Amino acid sequence: MPRILIYDKASKETEELAKVLTAEGYQVDISTSIKQTLHEVAFENYQVLIFGMDIDMGTEKGIEAISMINRVDKDLPIITITGQDSLERQRKVRKEKIFYYLVRPIDNNEVVEVVRKALLQRIKKQ
């Protein structure tokens, strides 16, 4: 069963996304701390990370966190979700080689499709 880690603030949206992905047959864990997220990525076997960019950290700290995650697992597909879209933010985040960039409000069907594509990429790299 593919494992997905969601790093985002505790919210109804996060819980709903976890339920949708669980219904698709994925094992889903939620982290609300970057320290916990880094630990999980380093010591657990996740196939996809969904990374909420709006957790009171700002763009620069979010990008720094993504960079650290990439150093821990360079092949882990990272799907970012943000409510503060800008071309500058997109450019900086994409520079970190994320898999996909989503803007809130998210469409659950789109997320499911993006996760499927991310899993295929992860399988090809293993």
MIGU-102017 format. One record per residue (C-alpha): residue number from 0; residue in three letters; x, y, z. Coordinates in nm, 3 decimals, padded with zeros to 5 digits. Example, Ala and Ser with C-alpha at 12.3 -4.5 7.8 and 13.67 -1.06 7.14 Angstrom:
<rs>
R   n res       x       y       z
R   0 ALA  01.230 -00.450  00.780
R   1 SER  01.367 -00.106  00.714
</rs>
This chain:
<rs>
R   n res       x       y       z
R   0 MET  00.000  00.000  00.000
R   1 PRO  00.161  00.333 -00.106
R   2 ARG  00.234  00.572  00.179
R   3 ILE  00.172  00.945  00.160
R   4 LEU  00.281  01.206  00.413
R   5 ILE  00.089  01.533  00.433
R   6 TYR  00.271  01.822  00.601
R   7 ASP  00.020  02.099  00.663
R   8 LYS -00.164  02.282  00.935
R   9 ALA -00.430  02.090  01.120
R  10 SER -00.750  02.182  00.940
R  11 LYS -01.071  02.039  00.797
R  12 GLU -00.915  02.067  00.450
R  13 THR -00.616  01.855  00.556
R  14 GLU -00.842  01.596  00.720
R  15 GLU -01.065  01.586  00.410
R  16 LEU -00.766  01.539  00.180
R  17 ALA -00.641  01.254  00.400
R  18 LYS -00.985  01.087  00.383
R  19 VAL -00.999  01.121  00.004
R  20 LEU -00.653  00.968 -00.038
R  21 THR -00.729  00.691  00.211
R  22 ALA -01.044  00.607  00.013
R  23 GLU -00.817  00.574 -00.294
R  24 GLY -00.623  00.300 -00.114
R  25 TYR -00.327  00.498  00.020
R  26 GLN -00.192  00.495  00.373
R  27 VAL -00.188  00.861  00.478
R  28 ASP -00.010  01.024  00.770
R  29 ILE -00.032  01.390  00.869
R  30 SER  00.248  01.597  01.018
R  31 THR  00.210  01.953  01.146
R  32 SER  00.577  02.002  01.235
R  33 ILE  00.872  02.036  00.998
R  34 LYS  01.093  01.848  01.248
R  35 GLN  00.848  01.559  01.251
R  36 THR  00.822  01.571  00.872
R  37 LEU  01.200  01.552  00.829
R  38 HIS  01.215  01.262  01.074
R  39 GLU  00.934  01.077  00.895
R  40 VAL  01.096  01.126  00.553
R  41 ALA  01.432  01.007  00.686
R  42 PHE  01.311  00.700  00.874
R  43 GLU  00.985  00.591  00.713
R  44 ASN  00.919  00.478  00.359
R  45 TYR  00.692  00.738  00.199
R  46 GLN  00.629  00.745 -00.173
R  47 VAL  00.486  01.101 -00.190
R  48 LEU  00.498  01.414  00.027
R  49 ILE  00.223  01.675  00.009
R  50 PHE  00.376  01.993  00.151
R  51 GLY  00.158  02.281  00.270
R  52 MET  00.347  02.605  00.213
R  53 ASP  00.122  02.816  00.436
R  54 ILE  00.228  02.693  00.781
R  55 ASP  00.338  03.027  00.929
R  56 MET  00.688  02.988  00.791
R  57 GLY  00.695  03.217  00.490
R  58 THR  00.824  03.135  00.147
R  59 GLU  01.195  03.133  00.231
R  60 LYS  01.163  02.897  00.528
R  61 GLY  00.927  02.674  00.328
R  62 ILE  01.176  02.653  00.043
R  63 GLU  01.457  02.585  00.291
R  64 ALA  01.249  02.300  00.439
R  65 ILE  01.187  02.154  00.092
R  66 SER  01.559  02.174  00.022
R  67 MET  01.633  01.981  00.344
R  68 ILE  01.373  01.717  00.250
R  69 ASN  01.536  01.682 -00.093
R  70 ARG  01.872  01.621  00.076
R  71 VAL  01.716  01.345  00.288
R  72 ASP  01.536  01.177 -00.006
R  73 LYS  01.618  01.327 -00.345
R  74 ASP  01.370  01.103 -00.529
R  75 LEU  01.067  01.176 -00.309
R  76 PRO  00.803  01.353 -00.520
R  77 ILE  00.691  01.668 -00.339
R  78 ILE  00.355  01.822 -00.421
R  79 THR  00.323  02.174 -00.278
R  80 ILE -00.004  02.338 -00.181
R  81 THR -00.027  02.712 -00.121
R  82 GLY -00.291  02.978 -00.083
R  83 GLN -00.052  03.261 -00.160
R  84 ASP  00.024  03.219 -00.526
R  85 SER  00.279  03.439 -00.697
R  86 LEU  00.514  03.391 -00.991
R  87 GLU  00.812  03.457 -00.763
R  88 ARG  00.701  03.189 -00.517
R  89 GLN  00.637  02.942 -00.800
R  90 ARG  00.981  03.010 -00.946
R  91 LYS  01.158  02.960 -00.613
R  92 VAL  00.966  02.645 -00.526
R  93 ARG  01.010  02.488 -00.869
R  94 LYS  01.384  02.552 -00.841
R  95 GLU  01.381  02.295 -00.560
R  96 LYS  01.259  02.034 -00.808
R  97 ILE  00.913  01.983 -00.667
R  98 PHE  00.684  01.748 -00.856
R  99 TYR  00.374  01.970 -00.871
R 100 TYR  00.251  02.309 -00.747
R 101 LEU -00.115  02.341 -00.638
R 102 VAL -00.299  02.659 -00.537
R 103 ARG -00.577  02.663 -00.278
R 104 PRO -00.861  02.598 -00.289
R 105 ILE -00.757  02.256 -00.413
R 106 ASP -00.968  02.017 -00.612
R 107 ASN -00.950  01.671 -00.454
R 108 ASN -00.982  01.499 -00.793
R 109 GLU -00.682  01.694 -00.920
R 110 VAL -00.480  01.598 -00.612
R 111 VAL -00.566  01.229 -00.661
R 112 GLU -00.452  01.247 -01.024
R 113 VAL -00.129  01.429 -00.932
R 114 VAL -00.056  01.173 -00.658
R 115 ARG -00.101  00.889 -00.910
R 116 LYS  00.148  01.054 -01.145
R 117 ALA  00.391  01.117 -00.859
R 118 LEU  00.372  00.751 -00.757
R 119 LEU  00.454  00.643 -01.113
R 120 GLN  00.756  00.871 -01.110
R 121 ARG  00.868  00.733 -00.773
R 122 ILE  00.838  00.374 -00.900
R 123 LYS  01.047  00.455 -01.208
R 124 LYS  01.327  00.599 -00.993
R 125 GLN  01.347  00.301 -00.759
</rs>
